[in-house]
């Protein structure tokens, strides 16, 4: 009888220990394999290289529109690399924005290995690259994050003052998202990652748009609602169709229209 009790308890503790030790593998899914580049969809671009404050070499693409137009600094989600975001690059370019997209450390052609603090430093490096190397004033930069990228953008926008902010398919925090995915584990106690998007949003003073799908099967719609409720004015909310990974396919036109209106209002 005692063995029957201790055995499940021991397995549960082993699972908890594994969750604590290997958390990064549950959060980051980088790929070094490039599937293409903006030239594949008929867009001109330049390879961009920058160095983070802690000495990591990053790679990205700058897709030009016009020197008179704002630039979208795009922070992507937790899987793959920038080569899997060509449709988002196309969408942003079609609303007449310059586009700067980069890979976090450990993704694509960027060196290093991902971490929470590392992704923050990576976004800082991308911001400084646009301001100091490309000559964009902060109020001409739209910071756009999707999924994990929204958490990174929220941290950046809480510290800097971009012209506007877009958070798409965002989670409130890693502990909260993890607890929903693994309700049978004490994720909030075990988590070594934070990514506190909800807390950061309260500190953002730039105009903000929150985009979320009611049918998002990975990050529930409630996360988007809570983030929007915490955001300061001026703010907008766009509900979209589709799931977490096919929203552009289902709602690309709606997203493009809403972003165009948002950009035209604040730039």
Backbone as CSV, one residue per row, in Angstrom:
resi,resn,N_x,N_y,N_z,CA_x,CA_y,CA_z,C_x,C_y,C_z
1,UNK,0.825,-1.200,0.000,0.000,0.000,0.000,0.869,1.264,0.000
2,UNK,1.910,1.247,0.857,2.812,2.404,0.928,3.510,2.621,-0.413
3,UNK,3.936,1.520,-1.050,4.601,1.619,-2.355,3.648,2.204,-3.406
4,UNK,2.394,1.830,-3.324,1.396,2.336,-4.272,1.189,3.838,-4.130
5,UNK,1.446,4.360,-2.931,1.325,5.797,-2.692,2.597,6.529,-3.099
6,UNK,3.745,5.943,-2.721,5.023,6.609,-2.961,5.418,6.627,-4.433
7,UNK,5.030,5.591,-5.165,5.421,5.494,-6.568,4.872,6.663,-7.403
8,UNK,3.556,6.930,-7.363,3.030,8.076,-8.115,3.613,9.406,-7.632
9,UNK,3.821,9.511,-6.312,4.381,10.745,-5.761,5.805,10.965,-6.276
10,UNK,6.570,9.876,-6.338,7.941,9.980,-6.847,7.971,10.375,-8.309
11,UNK,7.078,9.801,-9.114,6.998,10.153,-10.542,6.619,11.623,-10.703
12,UNK,5.669,12.068,-9.900,5.228,13.462,-9.971,6.382,14.412,-9.651
13,UNK,7.169,14.082,-8.639,8.314,14.927,-8.272,9.374,14.924,-9.365
14,UNK,9.564,13.790,-10.015,10.524,13.712,-11.126,10.062,14.600,-12.277
15,UNK,8.771,14.565,-12.574,8.228,15.414,-13.640,8.397,16.887,-13.291
16,UNK,8.151,17.233,-12.036,8.324,18.625,-11.600,9.783,19.056,-11.734
17,UNK,10.692,18.165,-11.351,12.119,18.484,-11.446,12.536,18.668,-12.904
18,UNK,12.010,17.825,-13.780,12.325,17.951,-15.205,11.769,19.254,-15.765
19,UNK,10.568,19.606,-15.335,9.968,20.868,-15.785,10.821,22.057,-15.353
20,UNK,11.332,22.010,-14.139,12.170,23.102,-13.641,13.496,23.157,-14.406
21,UNK,14.109,22.003,-14.650,15.442,21.963,-15.244,15.445,22.276,-16.734
22,UNK,14.404,21.872,-17.435,14.402,21.995,-18.901,13.363,22.987,-19.419
23,UNK,13.109,24.015,-18.630,12.051,24.951,-19.002,12.283,25.628,-20.341
24,UNK,13.508,25.964,-20.638,13.769,26.700,-21.882,13.318,25.905,-23.108
25,UNK,13.390,24.575,-23.016,12.982,23.750,-24.156,11.468,23.724,-24.329
26,UNK,10.719,24.189,-23.318,9.270,24.293,-23.434,8.860,25.662,-23.978
27,UNK,9.802,26.597,-24.004,9.494,27.979,-24.381,10.066,28.348,-25.741
28,UNK,11.313,27.957,-26.001,11.984,28.357,-27.235,12.131,27.172,-28.191
29,UNK,11.776,27.412,-29.454,11.904,26.395,-30.493,12.620,26.997,-31.706
30,UNK,13.878,27.349,-31.541,14.596,28.013,-32.637,15.006,27.044,-33.737
31,UNK,15.150,27.587,-34.931,15.670,26.813,-36.054,16.745,27.624,-36.759
32,UNK,17.871,26.976,-37.130,18.913,27.683,-37.878,18.671,27.650,-39.384
33,UNK,17.668,26.898,-39.820,17.445,26.674,-41.245,16.567,27.778,-41.841
34,UNK,17.107,28.510,-42.792,16.392,29.601,-43.436,15.586,29.054,-44.619
35,UNK,14.291,29.362,-44.639,13.397,28.856,-45.668,13.330,29.766,-46.891
36,UNK,13.894,30.931,-46.792,13.833,31.900,-47.879,14.162,33.273,-47.346
37,UNK,13.883,34.301,-48.136,14.128,35.682,-47.740,13.100,36.558,-48.438
38,UNK,13.028,37.848,-48.117,12.011,38.707,-48.741,12.073,38.754,-50.267
39,UNK,13.231,38.466,-50.838,13.321,38.413,-52.290,12.412,37.358,-52.883
40,UNK,12.107,36.339,-52.098,11.240,35.254,-52.551,9.819,35.744,-52.814
41,UNK,9.422,36.832,-52.144,8.083,37.398,-52.367,8.183,38.743,-53.096
42,UNK,9.306,38.960,-53.754,9.463,40.136,-54.611,9.799,41.426,-53.906
43,UNK,10.341,41.358,-52.693,10.677,42.568,-51.950,12.181,42.766,-51.871
44,UNK,12.615,44.005,-52.042,14.015,44.339,-51.833,14.300,44.316,-50.333
45,UNK,15.527,43.963,-49.993,15.892,43.936,-48.578,17.409,43.999,-48.442
46,UNK,17.846,44.307,-47.242,19.275,44.240,-46.926,19.460,43.396,-45.678
47,UNK,20.519,42.623,-45.646,20.894,41.905,-44.425,21.444,42.916,-43.429
48,UNK,21.001,42.837,-42.207,21.442,43.759,-41.163,22.101,42.956,-40.043
49,UNK,23.158,43.515,-39.482,23.869,42.861,-38.387,24.058,43.852,-37.253
50,UNK,23.894,43.372,-36.039,24.039,44.234,-34.864,24.593,43.414,-33.708
51,UNK,25.151,44.089,-32.737,25.746,43.432,-31.572,25.024,43.887,-30.318
52,UNK,24.624,42.953,-29.494,23.914,43.281,-28.259,24.874,43.813,-27.204
53,UNK,24.297,44.334,-26.151,25.090,44.894,-25.060,26.016,43.856,-24.446
54,UNK,25.614,42.580,-24.483,26.466,41.532,-23.917,27.289,40.814,-24.988
55,UNK,27.404,41.426,-26.167,28.345,40.932,-27.169,27.866,39.843,-28.098
56,UNK,26.548,39.644,-28.234,26.021,38.610,-29.120,25.712,39.220,-30.492
57,UNK,26.135,38.536,-31.548,25.904,39.010,-32.911,24.533,38.545,-33.405
58,UNK,23.718,39.497,-33.843,22.373,39.198,-34.326,22.249,39.505,-35.814
59,UNK,21.285,38.835,-36.426,21.015,39.033,-37.852,19.555,39.414,-38.057
60,UNK,19.321,40.270,-39.039,17.962,40.643,-39.375,17.868,41.125,-40.810
61,UNK,16.667,41.541,-41.198,16.430,42.098,-42.531,15.775,43.461,-42.411
62,UNK,16.191,44.374,-43.267,15.508,45.655,-43.403,14.867,45.678,-44.777
63,UNK,13.545,45.839,-44.794,12.784,45.890,-46.042,12.302,47.327,-46.217
64,UNK,12.851,48.061,-47.185,12.531,49.489,-47.305,11.196,49.758,-47.973
65,UNK,10.569,50.835,-47.540,9.380,51.358,-48.200,9.717,52.753,-48.710
66,UNK,9.849,53.702,-47.800,10.213,55.075,-48.128,10.852,55.696,-46.902
67,UNK,11.826,56.555,-47.129,12.496,57.206,-46.007,11.549,58.121,-45.236
68,UNK,10.431,58.485,-45.863,9.466,59.362,-45.218,8.474,58.589,-44.350
69,UNK,8.441,57.280,-44.501,7.460,56.469,-43.799,8.032,55.915,-42.488
70,UNK,7.152,55.575,-41.535,7.615,54.957,-40.284,8.191,53.565,-40.545
71,UNK,8.797,53.003,-39.522,9.338,51.653,-39.631,8.668,50.760,-38.592
72,UNK,8.327,49.556,-38.993,7.796,48.554,-38.074,8.945,47.681,-37.592
73,UNK,9.195,47.696,-36.291,10.171,46.800,-35.671,9.406,45.569,-35.207
74,UNK,9.626,44.440,-35.880,8.815,43.249,-35.627,9.576,42.221,-34.805
75,UNK,8.970,41.790,-33.710,9.519,40.735,-32.845,8.641,39.490,-33.006
76,UNK,9.219,38.420,-33.514,8.428,37.238,-33.863,8.188,36.305,-32.675
77,UNK,7.461,35.236,-32.944,7.109,34.269,-31.912,8.241,33.324,-31.569
78,UNK,7.916,32.252,-30.846,8.960,31.442,-30.204,9.520,30.322,-31.069
79,UNK,9.000,30.133,-32.289,9.455,29.004,-33.112,10.049,29.470,-34.434
80,UNK,10.953,28.660,-34.985,11.500,28.927,-36.314,12.499,30.054,-36.333
81,UNK,12.319,30.975,-37.259,13.165,32.158,-37.388,12.477,33.152,-38.317
82,UNK,13.148,34.227,-38.681,12.504,35.280,-39.463,12.053,34.813,-40.840
83,UNK,12.667,33.754,-41.368,12.299,33.308,-42.714,10.892,32.721,-42.761
84,UNK,10.313,32.413,-41.618,8.948,31.915,-41.565,7.920,33.021,-41.404
85,UNK,8.364,34.290,-41.498,7.465,35.438,-41.294,7.315,36.284,-42.550
86,UNK,7.503,35.696,-43.713,7.458,36.456,-44.964,6.085,37.072,-45.209
87,UNK,5.010,36.370,-44.847,3.676,36.924,-45.074,3.419,38.128,-44.181
88,UNK,3.934,38.112,-42.971,3.780,39.282,-42.107,4.599,40.450,-42.646
89,UNK,5.796,40.160,-43.154,6.606,41.212,-43.769,5.850,41.822,-44.943
90,UNK,5.236,40.965,-45.770,4.476,41.455,-46.920,3.327,42.368,-46.465
91,UNK,2.596,41.923,-45.439,1.458,42.702,-44.954,1.907,44.085,-44.478
92,UNK,2.958,44.131,-43.697,3.440,45.413,-43.178,3.961,46.297,-44.298
93,UNK,4.605,45.696,-45.278,5.108,46.461,-46.422,3.956,47.009,-47.249
94,UNK,2.864,46.264,-47.356,1.732,46.700,-48.159,0.987,47.879,-47.551
95,UNK,1.154,48.106,-46.255,0.562,49.312,-45.665,1.604,50.432,-45.607
96,UNK,2.611,50.292,-46.470,3.598,51.335,-46.717,4.461,51.638,-45.500
97,UNK,4.903,50.574,-44.839,5.851,50.722,-43.737,7.204,50.151,-44.138
98,UNK,8.270,50.795,-43.698,9.556,50.118,-43.697,9.445,48.992,-42.672
99,UNK,10.153,47.915,-42.883,10.061,46.779,-41.959,11.456,46.356,-41.527
100,UNK,11.634,46.210,-40.210,12.875,45.661,-39.674,12.519,44.469,-38.802
101,UNK,12.955,43.297,-39.230,12.699,42.068,-38.493,14.035,41.408,-38.187
102,UNK,14.177,40.868,-37.003,15.455,40.286,-36.595,15.220,38.974,-35.875
103,UNK,16.272,38.182,-35.794,16.204,36.931,-35.042,16.822,37.107,-33.667
104,UNK,16.137,36.559,-32.654,16.708,36.520,-31.313,17.965,35.649,-31.337
105,UNK,18.773,35.777,-30.331,19.947,34.923,-30.180,19.539,33.444,-30.233
106,UNK,20.299,32.663,-31.008,20.014,31.245,-31.139,19.045,30.904,-32.251
107,UNK,18.441,31.912,-32.862,17.493,31.703,-33.964,18.144,32.093,-35.290
108,UNK,17.825,31.356,-36.359,18.304,31.724,-37.679,19.809,31.866,-37.726
109,UNK,20.259,33.032,-38.188,21.689,33.302,-38.320,22.253,34.064,-37.127
110,UNK,21.462,34.250,-36.093,21.941,34.943,-34.894,22.693,33.976,-33.987
111,UNK,23.750,34.466,-33.373,24.580,33.643,-32.491,23.919,33.484,-31.118
112,UNK,24.522,32.634,-30.288,24.094,32.496,-28.907,22.956,31.523,-28.689
113,UNK,22.396,31.570,-27.498,21.273,30.716,-27.105,20.221,31.588,-26.434
114,UNK,18.930,31.328,-26.679,17.877,32.206,-26.155,17.706,32.118,-24.645
115,UNK,17.310,33.242,-24.086,16.955,33.338,-22.669,16.039,34.548,-22.534
116,UNK,15.367,34.681,-21.406,14.470,35.826,-21.234,15.242,37.137,-21.282
117,UNK,16.267,37.256,-20.456,17.051,38.489,-20.458,17.706,38.705,-21.811
118,UNK,18.121,37.605,-22.459,18.746,37.714,-23.766,17.810,38.295,-24.802
119,UNK,16.546,37.871,-24.818,15.606,38.415,-25.798,15.355,39.899,-25.562
120,UNK,15.379,40.316,-24.285,15.239,41.748,-24.003,16.429,42.529,-24.561
121,UNK,17.622,41.996,-24.358,18.821,42.650,-24.884,18.812,42.665,-26.412
122,UNK,18.279,41.613,-27.012,18.196,41.546,-28.474,17.280,42.649,-29.008
123,UNK,16.119,42.828,-28.381,15.198,43.880,-28.817,15.806,45.260,-28.603
124,UNK,16.540,45.433,-27.508,17.233,46.705,-27.270,18.227,46.998,-28.391
125,UNK,18.956,45.966,-28.807,19.943,46.129,-29.878,19.261,46.495,-31.192
126,UNK,18.121,45.875,-31.470,17.380,46.182,-32.695,16.867,47.618,-32.661
127,UNK,16.360,48.036,-31.508,15.886,49.422,-31.341,17.026,50.414,-31.588
128,UNK,18.152,50.182,-30.953,19.296,51.082,-31.118,19.805,51.082,-32.558
129,UNK,19.720,49.944,-33.222,20.138,49.859,-34.624,19.280,50.785,-35.481
130,UNK,17.977,50.786,-35.237,17.091,51.654,-36.006,17.326,53.127,-35.699
131,UNK,17.549,53.432,-34.430,17.711,54.833,-34.027,19.085,55.375,-34.409
132,UNK,20.131,54.624,-34.093,21.486,55.132,-34.271,22.070,54.849,-35.650
133,UNK,21.778,53.681,-36.215,22.361,53.325,-37.506,21.451,53.713,-38.665
134,UNK,20.153,53.536,-38.481,19.212,53.833,-39.556,18.629,55.240,-39.474
135,UNK,18.790,55.900,-38.332,18.379,57.284,-38.201,16.900,57.539,-37.985
136,UNK,16.148,56.526,-37.529,14.731,56.738,-37.234,14.577,57.344,-35.836
137,UNK,13.748,58.368,-35.727,13.437,58.888,-34.398,12.467,57.926,-33.716
138,UNK,12.502,57.823,-32.401,11.639,56.876,-31.696,10.162,57.001,-32.041
139,UNK,9.696,58.239,-32.258,8.280,58.415,-32.554,7.905,57.986,-33.970
140,UNK,8.896,57.558,-34.765,8.632,57.033,-36.110,8.776,55.513,-36.151
141,UNK,8.875,54.904,-34.975,9.013,53.453,-34.882,7.732,52.850,-34.295
142,UNK,7.160,51.904,-35.035,6.039,51.094,-34.549,6.620,49.769,-34.091
143,UNK,6.473,49.426,-32.815,6.970,48.135,-32.342,5.823,47.138,-32.345
144,UNK,6.058,46.006,-32.993,5.005,45.012,-33.234,5.520,43.663,-32.748
145,UNK,4.795,43.072,-31.815,5.170,41.755,-31.315,4.049,40.761,-31.490
146,UNK,4.426,39.533,-31.799,3.432,38.474,-31.904,3.806,37.325,-30.977
147,UNK,2.825,36.857,-30.169,3.032,35.749,-29.247,4.185,36.075,-28.288
148,UNK,5.226,35.259,-28.258,6.375,35.564,-27.397,6.918,36.951,-27.703
149,UNK,6.898,37.330,-28.980,7.388,38.654,-29.361,6.621,39.783,-28.710
150,UNK,5.345,39.561,-28.377,4.570,40.588,-27.682,5.134,40.850,-26.289
151,UNK,5.576,39.787,-25.620,6.179,39.956,-24.301,7.478,40.754,-24.409
152,UNK,8.262,40.467,-25.444,9.513,41.186,-25.665,9.232,42.651,-25.981
153,UNK,8.253,42.896,-26.844,7.883,44.260,-27.211,7.347,45.027,-26.001
154,UNK,6.561,44.374,-25.166,6.006,45.076,-23.998,7.116,45.551,-23.076
155,UNK,8.164,44.757,-22.940,9.310,45.158,-22.124,10.022,46.349,-22.747
156,UNK,10.212,46.301,-24.063,10.881,47.398,-24.762,10.063,48.686,-24.690
157,UNK,8.761,48.590,-24.974,7.907,49.771,-25.017,7.674,50.380,-23.645
158,UNK,7.835,49.588,-22.585,7.711,50.120,-21.225,8.927,50.949,-20.842
159,UNK,10.049,50.747,-21.561,11.290,51.452,-21.248,11.575,52.585,-22.236
160,UNK,11.180,52.388,-23.481,11.370,53.405,-24.507,10.027,54.080,-24.791
161,UNK,10.002,54.956,-25.794,8.740,55.626,-26.140,8.541,55.556,-27.660
162,UNK,8.114,54.390,-28.160,7.854,54.272,-29.594,6.616,55.064,-29.994
163,UNK,6.463,55.260,-31.307,5.298,55.992,-31.778,4.004,55.238,-31.530
164,UNK,4.047,53.918,-31.600,2.864,53.093,-31.351,3.308,51.660,-31.088
165,UNK,2.389,50.867,-30.529,2.677,49.488,-30.124,1.554,48.580,-30.603
166,UNK,1.926,47.411,-31.134,0.939,46.392,-31.498,1.328,45.080,-30.819
167,UNK,0.387,44.492,-30.109,0.588,43.202,-29.446,-0.414,42.215,-30.011
168,UNK,0.078,41.188,-30.671,-0.799,40.210,-31.325,-0.610,38.832,-30.695
169,UNK,-1.721,38.214,-30.317,-1.695,36.857,-29.732,-0.781,36.804,-28.513
170,UNK,-0.921,37.771,-27.635,-0.037,37.893,-26.476,-0.545,37.117,-25.271
171,UNK,0.386,36.670,-24.420,0.017,36.067,-23.133,0.304,37.071,-22.020
172,UNK,-0.390,36.923,-20.898,-0.212,37.854,-19.779,1.126,37.646,-19.083
173,UNK,1.548,36.388,-18.964,2.853,36.053,-18.386,3.116,34.573,-18.663
174,UNK,4.367,34.177,-18.591,4.702,32.760,-18.778,4.115,31.891,-17.659
175,UNK,4.224,32.280,-16.378,3.633,31.426,-15.340,2.129,31.205,-15.537
176,UNK,1.409,32.262,-15.927,-0.035,32.108,-16.119,-0.334,31.221,-17.318
177,UNK,0.367,31.444,-18.434,0.156,30.616,-19.615,0.526,29.166,-19.325
178,UNK,1.662,28.961,-18.648,2.094,27.602,-18.335,1.124,26.876,-17.425
179,UNK,0.544,27.604,-16.457,-0.409,26.973,-15.549,-1.652,26.502,-16.294
180,UNK,-2.044,27.241,-17.335,-3.209,26.845,-18.124,-2.900,25.638,-19.008
181,UNK,-1.677,25.559,-19.507,-1.284,24.441,-20.362,-1.071,23.171,-19.538
182,UNK,-0.487,23.331,-18.343,-0.209,22.186,-17.468,-0.909,22.393,-16.118
183,UNK,-2.221,22.299,-16.077,-2.958,22.596,-14.840,-2.653,21.632,-13.699
184,UNK,-2.082,20.480,-14.001,-1.796,19.474,-12.979,-0.397,19.650,-12.378
185,UNK,0.327,20.687,-12.822,1.652,20.969,-12.281,1.663,22.334,-11.593
186,UNK,2.492,22.512,-10.564,2.590,23.819,-9.890,3.501,24.764,-10.675
187,UNK,3.060,25.109,-11.901,3.908,25.872,-12.822,4.308,27.222,-12.227
188,UNK,3.391,27.887,-11.560,3.704,29.211,-11.017,4.817,29.151,-9.975
189,UNK,4.929,28.032,-9.294,6.010,27.865,-8.311,7.311,27.447,-8.983
190,UNK,7.209,26.693,-10.064,8.398,26.143,-10.711,9.021,27.090,-11.736
191,UNK,8.248,28.033,-12.239,8.696,28.832,-13.381,9.927,29.676,-13.077
192,UNK,10.929,29.562,-13.958,12.130,30.403,-13.890,12.064,31.529,-14.921
193,UNK,10.943,31.581,-15.651,10.723,32.631,-16.644,9.522,33.460,-16.222
194,UNK,9.528,34.714,-16.613,8.438,35.598,-16.231,7.708,36.173,-17.444
195,UNK,8.412,36.928,-18.273,7.798,37.618,-19.414,6.459,38.248,-18.998
196,UNK,6.483,39.205,-18.081,5.244,39.762,-17.515,4.585,40.809,-18.409
197,UNK,4.004,40.369,-19.509,3.385,41.292,-20.465,2.337,42.178,-19.800
198,UNK,1.496,41.587,-18.982,0.411,42.342,-18.347,0.963,43.486,-17.495
199,UNK,1.991,43.224,-16.716,2.587,44.269,-15.882,3.253,45.342,-16.735
200,UNK,3.922,44.918,-17.796,4.613,45.889,-18.657,3.641,46.814,-19.372
201,UNK,2.505,46.264,-19.799,1.532,47.062,-20.556,1.062,48.271,-19.754
202,UNK,0.963,48.113,-18.462,0.507,49.219,-17.609,1.469,50.397,-17.632
203,UNK,2.722,50.151,-18.036,3.743,51.202,-18.062,3.910,51.836,-19.443
204,UNK,3.192,51.324,-20.427,3.331,51.832,-21.797,2.421,53.041,-21.991
205,UNK,3.015,54.154,-22.457,2.233,55.370,-22.677,1.945,55.623,-24.151
206,UNK,2.542,54.847,-25.047,2.301,54.998,-26.481,0.927,54.438,-26.848
207,UNK,0.333,54.913,-27.955,-0.902,54.285,-28.449,-0.682,52.796,-28.666
208,UNK,-1.677,51.997,-28.327,-1.494,50.549,-28.364,-2.693,49.858,-29.011
209,UNK,-2.386,48.858,-29.818,-3.419,48.000,-30.398,-3.174,46.570,-29.941
210,UNK,-4.212,45.925,-29.447,-4.147,44.527,-29.030,-4.964,43.713,-30.030
211,UNK,-4.355,42.669,-30.575,-5.007,41.800,-31.557,-5.032,40.383,-31.001
212,UNK,-6.210,39.765,-30.987,-6.290,38.404,-30.449,-7.464,37.669,-31.079
213,UNK,-7.321,36.357,-31.202,-8.370,35.526,-31.765,-9.155,34.782,-30.701
214,UNK,-10.466,34.793,-30.820,-11.305,34.099,-29.840,-11.089,32.593,-29.898
215,UNK,-10.637,32.100,-31.067,-10.417,30.659,-31.237,-8.944,30.275,-31.121
216,UNK,-8.143,31.138,-30.561,-6.731,30.822,-30.350,-6.642,29.630,-29.391
217,UNK,-6.093,28.536,-29.887,-6.055,27.295,-29.104,-4.809,27.190,-28.231
218,UNK,-3.882,28.111,-28.361,-2.640,28.066,-27.584,-2.636,29.121,-26.485
219,UNK,-2.964,30.346,-26.841,-3.052,31.434,-25.856,-4.500,31.909,-25.856
220,UNK,-5.201,31.659,-24.798,-6.641,31.893,-24.774,-6.987,33.370,-24.954
221,UNK,-8.185,33.594,-25.470,-8.685,34.939,-25.741,-8.671,35.794,-24.479
222,UNK,-8.829,35.169,-23.316,-8.858,35.910,-22.048,-7.561,36.674,-21.814
223,UNK,-6.447,36.142,-22.306,-5.180,36.852,-22.148,-5.237,38.196,-22.875
224,UNK,-5.716,38.178,-24.112,-5.833,39.419,-24.871,-6.772,40.404,-24.197
225,UNK,-7.886,39.917,-23.660,-8.842,40.796,-22.978,-8.216,41.451,-21.748
226,UNK,-7.455,40.684,-20.986,-6.830,41.227,-19.777,-5.757,42.254,-20.126
227,UNK,-4.997,41.974,-21.158,-3.951,42.914,-21.578,-4.573,44.217,-22.056
228,UNK,-5.643,44.106,-22.847,-6.314,45.317,-23.326,-6.885,46.113,-22.161
229,UNK,-7.498,45.440,-21.192,-8.092,46.126,-20.041,-7.035,46.874,-19.234
230,UNK,-5.818,46.349,-19.217,-4.735,46.973,-18.441,-4.041,48.091,-19.199
231,UNK,-4.237,48.160,-20.514,-3.528,49.138,-21.340,-4.057,50.546,-21.110
232,UNK,-3.163,51.508,-21.245,-3.548,52.912,-21.133,-4.133,53.407,-22.453
233,UNK,-4.944,54.448,-22.371,-5.438,55.095,-23.581,-4.306,55.908,-24.217
234,UNK,-4.341,56.070,-25.548,-5.323,55.536,-26.496,-5.052,54.061,-26.799
235,UNK,-6.098,53.294,-26.931,-5.954,51.859,-27.139,-7.051,51.358,-28.079
236,UNK,-6.751,50.262,-28.763,-7.711,49.622,-29.663,-7.624,48.118,-29.477
237,UNK,-8.743,47.443,-29.757,-8.763,45.986,-29.707,-9.325,45.461,-31.019
238,UNK,-8.647,44.468,-31.592,-9.129,43.828,-32.810,-9.288,42.338,-32.546
239,UNK,-10.517,41.852,-32.658,-10.763,40.412,-32.553,-10.650,39.803,-33.947
240,UNK,-9.875,38.733,-34.055,-9.650,38.097,-35.353,-10.098,36.638,-35.326
241,UNK,-10.216,36.059,-36.518,-10.583,34.661,-36.638,-9.351,33.785,-36.767
242,UNK,-9.595,32.484,-36.850,-8.498,31.540,-36.983,-7.872,31.182,-35.656
243,UNK,-6.923,30.248,-35.714,-6.219,29.818,-34.520,-4.937,30.601,-34.312
244,UNK,-4.095,30.080,-33.451,-2.877,30.810,-33.095,-1.930,30.953,-34.282
245,UNK,-1.824,29.913,-35.092,-0.822,29.917,-36.156,-1.365,30.162,-37.555
246,UNK,-2.683,30.328,-37.693,-3.225,30.562,-39.034,-4.097,31.814,-39.098
247,UNK,-3.856,32.750,-38.187,-4.672,33.967,-38.131,-4.534,34.798,-39.401
248,UNK,-3.341,34.878,-39.958,-3.161,35.657,-41.175,-3.957,35.074,-42.329
249,UNK,-4.026,33.760,-42.381,-4.786,33.097,-43.444,-6.272,33.427,-43.332
250,UNK,-6.783,33.449,-42.107,-8.208,33.673,-41.898,-8.574,35.157,-41.840
251,UNK,-7.688,35.983,-41.318,-8.040,37.378,-41.020,-7.036,38.391,-41.555
252,UNK,-6.249,38.006,-42.542,-5.225,38.902,-43.060,-5.775,40.238,-43.514
253,UNK,-6.904,40.238,-44.217,-7.492,41.488,-44.705,-7.947,42.383,-43.567
254,UNK,-8.553,41.772,-42.543,-9.008,42.552,-41.382,-7.824,43.151,-40.637
255,UNK,-6.766,42.364,-40.481,-5.577,42.849,-39.785,-4.948,43.995,-40.572
256,UNK,-4.831,43.821,-41.885,-4.232,44.867,-42.713,-5.036,46.168,-42.636
257,UNK,-6.353,46.067,-42.724,-7.206,47.253,-42.666,-7.077,47.971,-41.327
258,UNK,-7.114,47.202,-40.235,-7.031,47.804,-38.903,-5.669,48.443,-38.671
259,UNK,-4.617,47.765,-39.113,-3.270,48.324,-38.941,-3.095,49.589,-39.767
260,UNK,-3.646,49.597,-40.982,-3.534,50.779,-41.830,-4.192,51.981,-41.154
261,UNK,-5.386,51.773,-40.597,-6.093,52.852,-39.902,-5.314,53.312,-38.673
262,UNK,-4.764,52.355,-37.945,-3.986,52.659,-36.738,-2.752,53.479,-37.095
263,UNK,-2.023,53.046,-38.111,-0.819,53.746,-38.541,-1.161,55.140,-39.042
264,UNK,-2.205,55.261,-39.836,-2.570,56.568,-40.388,-3.005,57.556,-39.307
265,UNK,-3.534,57.031,-38.208,-3.969,57.921,-37.127,-2.797,58.488,-36.339
266,UNK,-1.741,57.703,-36.177,-0.659,58.122,-35.275,0.649,58.472,-35.978
267,UNK,0.699,58.382,-37.289,1.926,58.734,-38.008,1.605,59.695,-39.157
